[in-house]
Amino acid sequence: MKPDPPGGRPPVPLGSFLARAAAVTAGLTVAGAALGLVRDQTIARIYGASTDSDAFLIAWTVPEMAATLLIEDAMALLLVPAFSHALTRRSAVRAAGDDPVRELVSATFPRLFGALAALTGLLILFAPQFVRALAPGFADPALAVDCTRLTALTVLTYGIAGYFSAVLRAHGRFLPPAGVYVASNVGIIGTTLLLDSLWGVRAAATGVAVGGVLMVLAQLPAFLRQMPPRPPRAERPFGAAPRSAAAPLVGLAVVAPVMLFAVGRQSQVLVERFLASSLPGGAISHLNYAQKVAQMPMVLSLMFCTVTFPVVAKAVAEGDHERARRRVENDLALAGTVVLLGTALILGYAPQLVEVLFQRGAFAARDTETTAAVMRVYATGLIGHTLVGALGRPFFSAGRPTWYPAAAMAAGLAVTVAAGAAAVGPWGVYGIAAANAVGICATALLLLIGLGPRVVAIEVRAVSLALARLAAAAGAAALAGLLAAPLIADPLASLALGCLLVPAVFTAAGLAVRAPEVVHLLALTRQRIRHVR
C-alpha cells in the first residue's frame, strides 16, 4: 500500500516503498526473533527440559494460539482487506461527510473488545479443564493451570495488538506492527529474570502477560494518528447517515472460514502437545525448542508477504487481477528461496545450532541431541508451512466468503492426526514431528492447486517447477553441510563456516539447475554493486 505523499511531494514509487517497508519489517523481525531466542535461552537455562518447563509450555499454547489467530493470521486476513477496501472508498464518500475507515473502526472494535474480554474470563475460569483437555497425560497439572491463568490475558491484549497491526498495515505503516514481538519478548525476559526467585516458572507466565500489554502500547500512538476525528454534526450534509463498511467485509460469512483456517493451522501444535503429554518428561520441551528454531526461516520468508498483502488486497479491490497474480507469484518465489536456504542450513547444522543456542545450565548435551534430531525432521516441512502462510493471504484478499482454505487445512490436519497417532508409539517425538511435516505439506499442495481457479490465476505449473529447482539446490547445500559440519569440533566455528558454505553451495546449485530466483538475485546484487561504485 503506497502511503499518501506528504506536503504535496511526488509519491514514493511502489517498488521503493515496498523495499523499504520490507527492510524495516525484516530488521525488526530479526530483532524480535533474536529476542525470542534469548527468551527461550533464558527459560532453557533456568528450567531446562523439565516438568516445570513443560507446564509453562502448556500454558504457552494460549499466546501461541492468540498470536496466530489475532496477530499473524485471522485478524490480518480479515481486517487488512476490509480496511484496504475502506481506504479505496474513502475519497469517494468524503464529500458526504463520512469516513469509511472511521465507520469500520466504530463498527468492529467495540464488539471485538467485548468478545475478547469475555473469552479471557472464560479461559481463566476454566483453566483446569483446558489443561486437562490439552495434556491429559500430564502428571501434575496444578502448575500448568496457574501459568495458563496468567497467559490467558494475552487473548485480550494480543487481540487489540492484532487489530492495531492490521489497521496500520492497511495504511502502509509497518514499523509499529513489526516491533510488537520485540516489545513482547522484552517483557517476558525482564519479568522472568526479575521474579524467578520468588515465583519460579510462574514468573515466565507473568512475563507473557506483561509482554502482551507492551504490544498494545507500542502501537497505540500510531493507531490513534490514523483515526481522523469525526466531523461535527453541523458540518455533515443534511440527511447524511453514516454507513457501516463492516457488514460485507467482516460479517460472519467472512469471519467463520478465516477463523477455521487459522485455528486449523495452529492446531498442529495442539496435536503435538496432546500426543507428547504421554511421553517422558521433557518431550514437549524438545518439540518446542526444535520448532522455535526451525521456524525462523519460515518467519523471515513470510515477512515480504506481510508487506505486500495490502497491495494484493488493493489490486483485487480495484479489479486488477493481473497485478495481483504477478505479486503473488513473486511472493511465492521469494518466500520459497528464503525458506529453502534456511532449511538447508538446519539440515546440515542442527546439532551446532542447538548447542550454541541452548546447551547451558539445566539444558544438557542429551537434550541437545534429541532437540537437534527433532529439528531436522521439522525442517522437511518448512516449505509446507511457508506456502500455507503465503497462499492463505490471496485466498482472503477479496473479503468474500471462501471455505476452500479451511477445508484444505482440515484435510492436512486429519493427515497430521492420523500420522501422529500411528507414529508416536514407535518413534516418539520424531514421529510427532514427521506427522507435522507431512500434514502441513498436504495442506500446502491443496492450497497451491486451488488458488488459481478460485481467486488469483497463478501459473501453478511454473510455480511448482521453480520451487522444485530451489528444493534441488537446497538438497545439495544440505548435503554439503552434513559432510562439512563434523570436520570442526567447536560448534560456533562450525556454524560460522556453515553460514558461508551453505549459501554458496545453494547459489551454485541454483545456477546449475537454472533456478530463475537465484539468477535474478545475483543479477540484482551485481546491479547494486555497480551502482555503489
Legacy VTK file of the C-alpha trace (Angstrom):
# vtk DataFile Version 3.0
C-alpha trace
ASCII
DATASET POLYDATA
POINTS 533 float
0.000 0.000 0.000
1.571 3.246 -1.100
1.243 5.994 1.503
-0.244 9.371 0.686
2.518 11.819 -0.249
3.039 14.385 2.495
3.039 18.078 1.660
2.247 17.556 -1.995
5.586 15.879 -2.741
5.738 13.293 -5.530
4.517 9.870 -4.363
7.115 7.273 -3.499
7.323 4.578 -6.222
5.588 1.426 -5.056
8.648 -0.774 -5.589
10.862 1.507 -3.497
8.248 1.791 -0.784
7.790 -1.982 -0.589
11.560 -2.492 -0.486
11.929 -0.035 2.400
8.920 -1.477 4.215
10.294 -4.986 3.759
13.701 -3.862 5.042
12.133 -2.303 8.150
9.978 -5.376 8.700
12.977 -7.658 8.176
15.115 -5.734 10.641
12.508 -5.766 13.373
11.532 -9.356 12.587
15.144 -10.423 13.036
15.358 -8.389 16.246
12.146 -9.960 17.541
13.342 -13.444 16.560
16.707 -12.821 18.227
14.974 -11.725 21.420
12.719 -14.763 21.096
15.822 -16.919 21.124
17.118 -15.036 24.160
13.734 -15.667 25.789
13.938 -19.398 25.023
17.573 -19.491 26.146
16.599 -17.842 29.422
13.819 -20.357 30.048
16.014 -23.291 28.966
18.884 -22.153 31.206
16.666 -21.700 34.261
14.199 -24.579 33.847
15.891 -26.916 31.327
13.717 -29.568 29.667
11.757 -30.481 32.781
8.275 -30.800 34.220
8.327 -27.079 35.087
9.217 -26.081 31.535
6.544 -28.469 30.211
3.964 -26.780 32.476
4.941 -23.367 31.124
4.803 -24.615 27.526
1.308 -25.999 28.043
0.304 -22.508 29.187
2.308 -21.028 26.302
-0.219 -22.682 23.976
-2.599 -19.803 24.754
-0.376 -16.966 23.465
0.738 -19.194 20.583
-2.882 -19.649 19.533
-3.650 -15.997 20.217
-0.699 -14.809 18.134
-1.764 -16.963 15.184
-5.442 -16.080 15.362
-5.271 -12.468 16.479
-1.996 -11.069 15.099
-0.485 -13.150 12.319
-3.343 -14.884 10.517
-7.039 -14.463 11.207
-7.095 -10.801 12.250
-4.834 -9.761 9.385
-6.677 -11.910 6.835
-9.966 -10.304 7.886
-9.066 -6.699 8.540
-6.329 -5.854 6.027
-8.719 -6.470 3.078
-11.553 -4.725 4.936
-9.507 -1.591 5.617
-7.973 -1.712 2.124
-11.495 -1.618 0.685
-12.445 1.174 3.097
-9.405 3.220 2.048
-10.312 2.687 -1.620
-13.807 4.080 -0.902
-12.626 6.923 1.318
-12.117 9.556 -1.398
-15.470 8.727 -2.998
-17.588 9.315 0.111
-15.719 12.072 1.939
-17.875 14.655 0.198
-20.857 13.203 2.030
-19.145 13.799 5.365
-18.439 10.124 6.073
-15.130 8.337 6.528
-15.363 4.573 5.805
-12.246 3.896 7.885
-13.637 5.573 10.974
-17.014 3.901 10.491
-15.355 0.497 10.149
-13.475 1.003 13.419
-16.666 2.104 15.178
-18.499 -0.967 13.895
-15.847 -3.550 14.746
-13.541 -2.558 17.615
-16.080 -2.319 20.495
-17.570 -5.707 19.588
-14.123 -7.276 19.292
-13.044 -5.872 22.666
-16.159 -7.221 24.380
-15.855 -10.673 22.829
-12.158 -10.988 23.701
-12.704 -9.807 27.279
-15.433 -12.418 27.744
-13.254 -15.157 26.234
-10.363 -14.177 28.522
-12.606 -14.501 31.569
-13.862 -17.915 30.466
-10.338 -19.190 29.902
-9.248 -18.046 33.358
-12.284 -19.709 34.901
-11.936 -22.992 33.030
-8.138 -23.231 33.008
-8.147 -26.666 34.775
-10.389 -28.130 32.093
-8.251 -26.547 29.357
-5.061 -28.111 30.739
-6.736 -31.488 31.197
-8.004 -31.474 27.607
-4.708 -30.298 26.127
-2.356 -32.546 28.127
-4.348 -35.436 29.650
-1.178 -37.397 30.415
0.473 -34.596 32.410
1.282 -35.834 35.917
0.822 -32.606 37.972
-1.473 -30.089 36.215
-1.670 -27.549 39.072
1.388 -25.568 37.950
0.206 -25.595 34.335
-3.193 -24.272 35.458
-1.596 -21.359 37.338
0.533 -20.469 34.316
-2.452 -20.750 31.972
-4.488 -18.282 34.033
-1.667 -15.753 33.680
-1.133 -16.267 29.965
-4.905 -16.107 29.338
-4.645 -12.308 29.480
-2.971 -12.412 26.082
-6.293 -13.285 24.453
-7.368 -9.688 25.108
-4.045 -7.905 24.643
-2.976 -9.846 21.540
-6.411 -9.232 20.030
-6.081 -5.473 20.472
-2.485 -5.559 19.215
-3.541 -7.570 16.162
-6.348 -5.135 15.391
-3.933 -2.199 15.574
-1.428 -4.074 13.372
-3.996 -4.791 10.651
-5.191 -1.186 10.556
-1.665 0.205 10.414
-0.543 -2.204 7.673
-3.554 -1.331 5.546
-2.487 2.321 5.895
1.062 1.462 4.804
2.527 1.821 8.309
4.758 -1.176 9.023
7.203 -0.006 11.703
4.975 -0.303 14.837
3.432 -3.696 13.845
6.872 -5.110 13.084
8.063 -4.177 16.567
5.396 -5.954 18.614
7.447 -9.105 19.206
10.417 -7.033 20.291
8.180 -5.417 22.930
6.665 -8.742 23.964
9.961 -10.562 24.381
11.468 -7.680 26.353
8.545 -8.010 28.766
8.898 -11.793 29.075
12.673 -11.789 29.563
12.698 -8.909 32.036
9.838 -10.251 34.154
11.266 -13.798 34.202
14.675 -12.645 35.402
13.157 -10.236 37.924
10.631 -12.579 39.542
12.039 -16.088 39.069
13.490 -16.288 42.578
10.034 -15.509 44.001
7.592 -17.297 41.690
9.592 -19.894 39.745
8.190 -20.692 36.313
5.101 -18.607 37.089
7.369 -15.592 36.562
7.731 -16.551 32.903
3.949 -16.785 32.559
3.595 -13.369 34.194
6.117 -12.045 31.690
3.905 -13.269 28.856
1.041 -11.191 30.250
3.285 -8.132 30.626
4.580 -8.587 27.072
1.020 -8.519 25.714
0.401 -5.131 27.328
3.627 -3.789 25.827
2.465 -4.972 22.378
-0.583 -2.735 22.655
1.310 0.274 23.993
3.932 0.012 21.222
1.247 0.594 18.558
-1.302 2.790 20.305
0.148 6.221 19.325
0.477 5.261 15.641
-3.038 3.799 15.600
-4.558 6.950 17.080
-2.804 9.073 14.448
-4.539 7.096 11.673
-8.007 7.719 13.101
-9.407 11.031 11.759
-11.718 12.853 14.150
-15.439 12.648 13.464
-16.627 15.915 11.879
-19.069 17.988 13.918
-22.696 17.141 13.244
-23.312 20.636 11.859
-20.744 20.013 9.094
-22.423 16.837 7.868
-24.766 17.265 4.887
-28.426 17.242 5.845
-29.847 13.752 5.836
-26.459 12.031 5.528
-26.304 8.915 7.661
-23.105 7.058 8.409
-22.719 3.826 6.526
-21.136 0.824 8.118
-18.349 -0.613 5.992
-18.154 -3.630 8.218
-21.142 -5.704 7.179
-19.982 -7.131 3.845
-16.304 -7.289 4.758
-16.123 -8.680 8.285
-19.518 -10.315 8.670
-19.978 -13.841 9.979
-19.885 -15.364 6.482
-16.354 -13.966 6.015
-15.145 -14.390 9.605
-16.048 -18.059 10.032
-13.880 -19.566 7.238
-10.928 -17.347 8.166
-11.122 -18.356 11.814
-11.432 -22.044 10.979
-8.426 -21.825 8.667
-6.315 -20.105 11.330
-7.462 -22.468 14.096
-6.696 -25.468 11.907
-3.215 -24.147 11.184
-2.389 -23.638 14.848
-3.999 -26.942 15.813
-0.872 -28.666 14.504
0.775 -27.564 17.767
-2.198 -28.758 19.844
-1.962 -32.196 18.271
1.756 -32.346 19.042
1.336 -31.457 22.711
-1.613 -33.781 23.149
0.405 -36.705 21.777
3.624 -35.738 23.595
1.951 -35.345 27.009
2.046 -39.136 27.454
5.785 -39.338 26.674
8.537 -38.959 29.330
9.084 -35.513 30.902
10.810 -33.026 28.614
9.238 -34.319 25.378
7.065 -31.208 24.962
10.115 -29.026 25.616
12.209 -30.831 22.985
9.458 -30.354 20.416
9.066 -26.706 21.366
12.740 -25.740 21.171
13.185 -27.610 17.898
10.142 -25.969 16.356
11.067 -22.464 17.511
14.476 -22.574 15.823
13.310 -24.499 12.758
10.542 -21.983 12.053
12.847 -18.960 11.947
13.447 -19.320 8.173
9.683 -19.507 7.693
9.133 -16.311 9.682
11.757 -14.489 7.637
10.404 -15.857 4.358
6.899 -14.562 5.080
7.905 -11.031 6.055
7.665 -9.753 2.474
4.255 -11.422 2.056
3.141 -9.468 5.121
4.232 -6.213 3.498
2.668 -6.997 0.115
-0.657 -8.362 1.421
-2.275 -4.891 1.402
-1.042 -4.471 -2.189
-2.698 -7.735 -3.244
-5.904 -6.820 -1.409
-5.974 -3.381 -3.040
-5.340 -4.859 -6.511
-8.212 -7.310 -6.031
-10.461 -4.500 -4.732
-9.689 -2.471 -7.867
-10.214 -5.466 -10.180
-6.561 -5.556 -11.292
-6.166 -9.344 -11.231
-3.039 -9.356 -13.399
-1.178 -7.191 -10.885
-2.399 -9.458 -8.075
-1.201 -12.550 -9.979
2.286 -11.150 -10.556
2.572 -10.077 -6.931
1.511 -13.480 -5.567
3.878 -15.391 -7.885
6.783 -13.114 -6.933
5.985 -13.561 -3.246
5.904 -17.359 -3.558
9.254 -17.388 -5.363
10.932 -15.108 -2.837
9.472 -16.931 0.173
10.496 -20.293 -1.277
14.062 -19.117 -1.849
14.478 -17.879 1.710
12.862 -20.835 3.461
14.649 -23.499 1.421
18.011 -21.851 2.058
17.174 -21.871 5.781
16.059 -25.494 5.533
19.431 -26.473 4.084
21.266 -24.767 6.945
19.114 -26.508 9.566
19.516 -29.943 7.989
23.278 -29.514 7.844
23.935 -27.823 11.175
21.071 -28.643 13.576
23.313 -30.024 16.384
25.587 -26.984 16.235
22.599 -24.608 16.227
21.053 -26.203 19.309
24.348 -26.448 21.188
25.221 -22.789 20.559
21.737 -21.536 21.393
20.598 -23.705 24.310
23.227 -26.041 25.813
23.881 -24.372 29.124
22.531 -24.525 32.658
19.844 -27.197 33.017
19.801 -27.891 29.247
22.226 -30.816 28.880
24.012 -32.490 25.962
21.348 -35.200 25.851
18.697 -32.521 25.343
20.787 -31.050 22.528
20.986 -34.397 20.742
17.238 -35.030 20.911
16.247 -31.475 20.007
18.589 -31.375 17.005
17.224 -34.633 15.623
13.646 -33.395 16.008
14.609 -30.105 14.361
15.882 -31.881 11.257
12.568 -33.709 10.941
10.631 -30.457 11.355
12.777 -28.792 8.690
11.410 -31.094 5.993
8.008 -29.435 6.432
9.182 -25.805 6.428
8.343 -25.305 2.753
4.812 -26.512 3.517
4.416 -24.090 6.433
5.695 -21.218 4.281
3.386 -21.979 1.358
0.369 -22.247 3.665
1.196 -18.821 5.137
1.839 -17.234 1.737
-1.138 -18.802 -0.065
-3.663 -18.102 2.676
-3.361 -14.345 2.136
-4.548 -14.128 -1.500
-7.422 -16.528 -0.776
-8.883 -13.998 1.660
-7.768 -10.797 -0.091
-11.161 -10.189 -1.757
-13.038 -10.007 1.546
-15.546 -12.577 0.265
-16.561 -15.871 1.899
-14.372 -18.788 0.812
-14.311 -22.137 2.566
-11.648 -23.833 0.448
-8.632 -22.853 2.652
-10.384 -24.109 5.792
-11.255 -27.373 4.051
-7.655 -27.793 2.844
-6.382 -27.073 6.354
-8.820 -29.610 7.831
-7.624 -32.256 5.375
-3.988 -31.583 6.271
-4.794 -31.651 9.983
-6.509 -35.015 9.564
-3.308 -36.321 7.971
-1.300 -34.938 10.919
-3.589 -36.575 13.492
-3.608 -39.960 11.766
0.133 -39.980 11.087
0.972 -38.715 14.588
-1.225 -41.287 16.326
0.419 -44.056 14.299
3.997 -42.772 14.696
4.164 -41.622 18.331
4.315 -45.188 19.671
7.292 -46.499 17.690
9.168 -43.210 17.140
8.110 -40.823 19.953
8.869 -37.155 19.360
10.416 -37.900 15.965
7.163 -39.444 14.771
5.208 -36.421 16.000
7.494 -34.018 14.120
7.268 -36.127 10.941
3.468 -36.117 11.132
3.532 -32.331 11.384
5.665 -32.082 8.237
3.504 -34.495 6.222
0.216 -32.850 7.246
1.255 -29.257 6.530
2.745 -30.201 3.143
-0.562 -31.855 2.203
-2.359 -28.599 3.034
0.151 -26.557 1.028
-0.355 -28.759 -2.027
-4.145 -28.393 -1.842
-3.901 -24.603 -1.487
-1.465 -24.299 -4.392
-3.736 -26.336 -6.658
-6.883 -24.496 -5.568
-5.759 -20.858 -5.677
-5.767 -20.391 -9.463
-9.328 -21.497 -10.241
-10.810 -19.629 -7.267
-9.071 -16.316 -6.585
-5.837 -15.358 -8.360
-4.999 -17.201 -11.570
-1.378 -18.058 -10.782
0.533 -20.408 -13.081
0.677 -23.429 -10.799
2.958 -25.481 -13.033
5.535 -22.696 -13.366
5.489 -22.001 -9.611
5.841 -25.713 -8.810
8.769 -26.095 -11.217
10.544 -23.078 -9.696
10.090 -24.475 -6.191
11.338 -27.907 -7.309
14.536 -26.350 -8.672
15.053 -24.433 -5.446
14.469 -27.637 -3.460
17.149 -29.393 -5.501
19.582 -26.574 -4.737
18.660 -26.798 -1.048
19.293 -30.557 -1.071
22.794 -30.050 -2.455
23.522 -27.333 0.119
22.212 -29.504 2.971
24.407 -32.422 1.878
27.462 -30.154 1.813
26.625 -29.014 5.340
26.166 -32.561 6.624
29.595 -33.514 5.287
31.399 -30.375 6.489
29.810 -29.822 9.924
31.637 -32.654 11.797
35.039 -31.542 10.481
35.258 -28.669 13.005
34.866 -29.613 16.667
33.947 -26.182 18.001
30.190 -25.732 17.381
30.320 -21.948 16.966
33.188 -22.090 14.450
31.498 -24.931 12.568
28.233 -22.992 12.417
30.005 -19.843 11.247
31.577 -21.803 8.388
28.181 -23.281 7.579
26.652 -19.812 7.251
29.124 -19.243 4.411
29.233 -22.727 2.907
25.504 -23.448 2.673
24.522 -20.207 0.855
27.491 -20.625 -1.521
26.525 -24.206 -2.450
22.834 -23.217 -2.649
23.684 -20.428 -5.090
25.967 -22.612 -7.212
23.430 -25.433 -7.327
20.650 -22.965 -8.118
22.614 -21.673 -11.076
23.318 -25.244 -12.203
19.612 -26.164 -12.248
18.742 -22.732 -13.701
16.525 -21.638 -10.806
15.323 -18.203 -12.009
15.098 -16.760 -8.492
18.805 -17.361 -7.844
19.738 -15.886 -11.221
17.584 -12.845 -10.532
19.068 -12.288 -7.073
22.609 -12.458 -8.440
21.767 -10.012 -11.235
20.201 -7.630 -8.714
23.271 -7.878 -6.462
25.633 -7.100 -9.352
23.452 -4.135 -10.300
23.595 -2.782 -6.741
27.390 -3.180 -6.624
27.824 -1.305 -9.914
25.511 1.422 -8.637
27.574 1.845 -5.459
30.774 2.080 -7.472
LINES 1 534
533 0 1 2 3 4 5 6 7 8 9 10 11 12 13 14 15 16 17 18 19 20 21 22 23 24 25 26 27 28 29 30 31 32 33 34 35 36 37 38 39 40 41 42 43 44 45 46 47 48 49 50 51 52 53 54 55 56 57 58 59 60 61 62 63 64 65 66 67 68 69 70 71 72 73 74 75 76 77 78 79 80 81 82 83 84 85 86 87 88 89 90 91 92 93 94 95 96 97 98 99 100 101 102 103 104 105 106 107 108 109 110 111 112 113 114 115 116 117 118 119 120 121 122 123 124 125 126 127 128 129 130 131 132 133 134 135 136 137 138 139 140 141 142 143 144 145 146 147 148 149 150 151 152 153 154 155 156 157 158 159 160 161 162 163 164 165 166 167 168 169 170 171 172 173 174 175 176 177 178 179 180 181 182 183 184 185 186 187 188 189 190 191 192 193 194 195 196 197 198 199 200 201 202 203 204 205 206 207 208 209 210 211 212 213 214 215 216 217 218 219 220 221 222 223 224 225 226 227 228 229 230 231 232 233 234 235 236 237 238 239 240 241 242 243 244 245 246 247 248 249 250 251 252 253 254 255 256 257 258 259 260 261 262 263 264 265 266 267 268 269 270 271 272 273 274 275 276 277 278 279 280 281 282 283 284 285 286 287 288 289 290 291 292 293 294 295 296 297 298 299 300 301 302 303 304 305 306 307 308 309 310 311 312 313 314 315 316 317 318 319 320 321 322 323 324 325 326 327 328 329 330 331 332 333 334 335 336 337 338 339 340 341 342 343 344 345 346 347 348 349 350 351 352 353 354 355 356 357 358 359 360 361 362 363 364 365 366 367 368 369 370 371 372 373 374 375 376 377 378 379 380 381 382 383 384 385 386 387 388 389 390 391 392 393 394 395 396 397 398 399 400 401 402 403 404 405 406 407 408 409 410 411 412 413 414 415 416 417 418 419 420 421 422 423 424 425 426 427 428 429 430 431 432 433 434 435 436 437 438 439 440 441 442 443 444 445 446 447 448 449 450 451 452 453 454 455 456 457 458 459 460 461 462 463 464 465 466 467 468 469 470 471 472 473 474 475 476 477 478 479 480 481 482 483 484 485 486 487 488 489 490 491 492 493 494 495 496 497 498 499 500 501 502 503 504 505 506 507 508 509 510 511 512 513 514 515 516 517 518 519 520 521 522 523 524 525 526 527 528 529 530 531 532
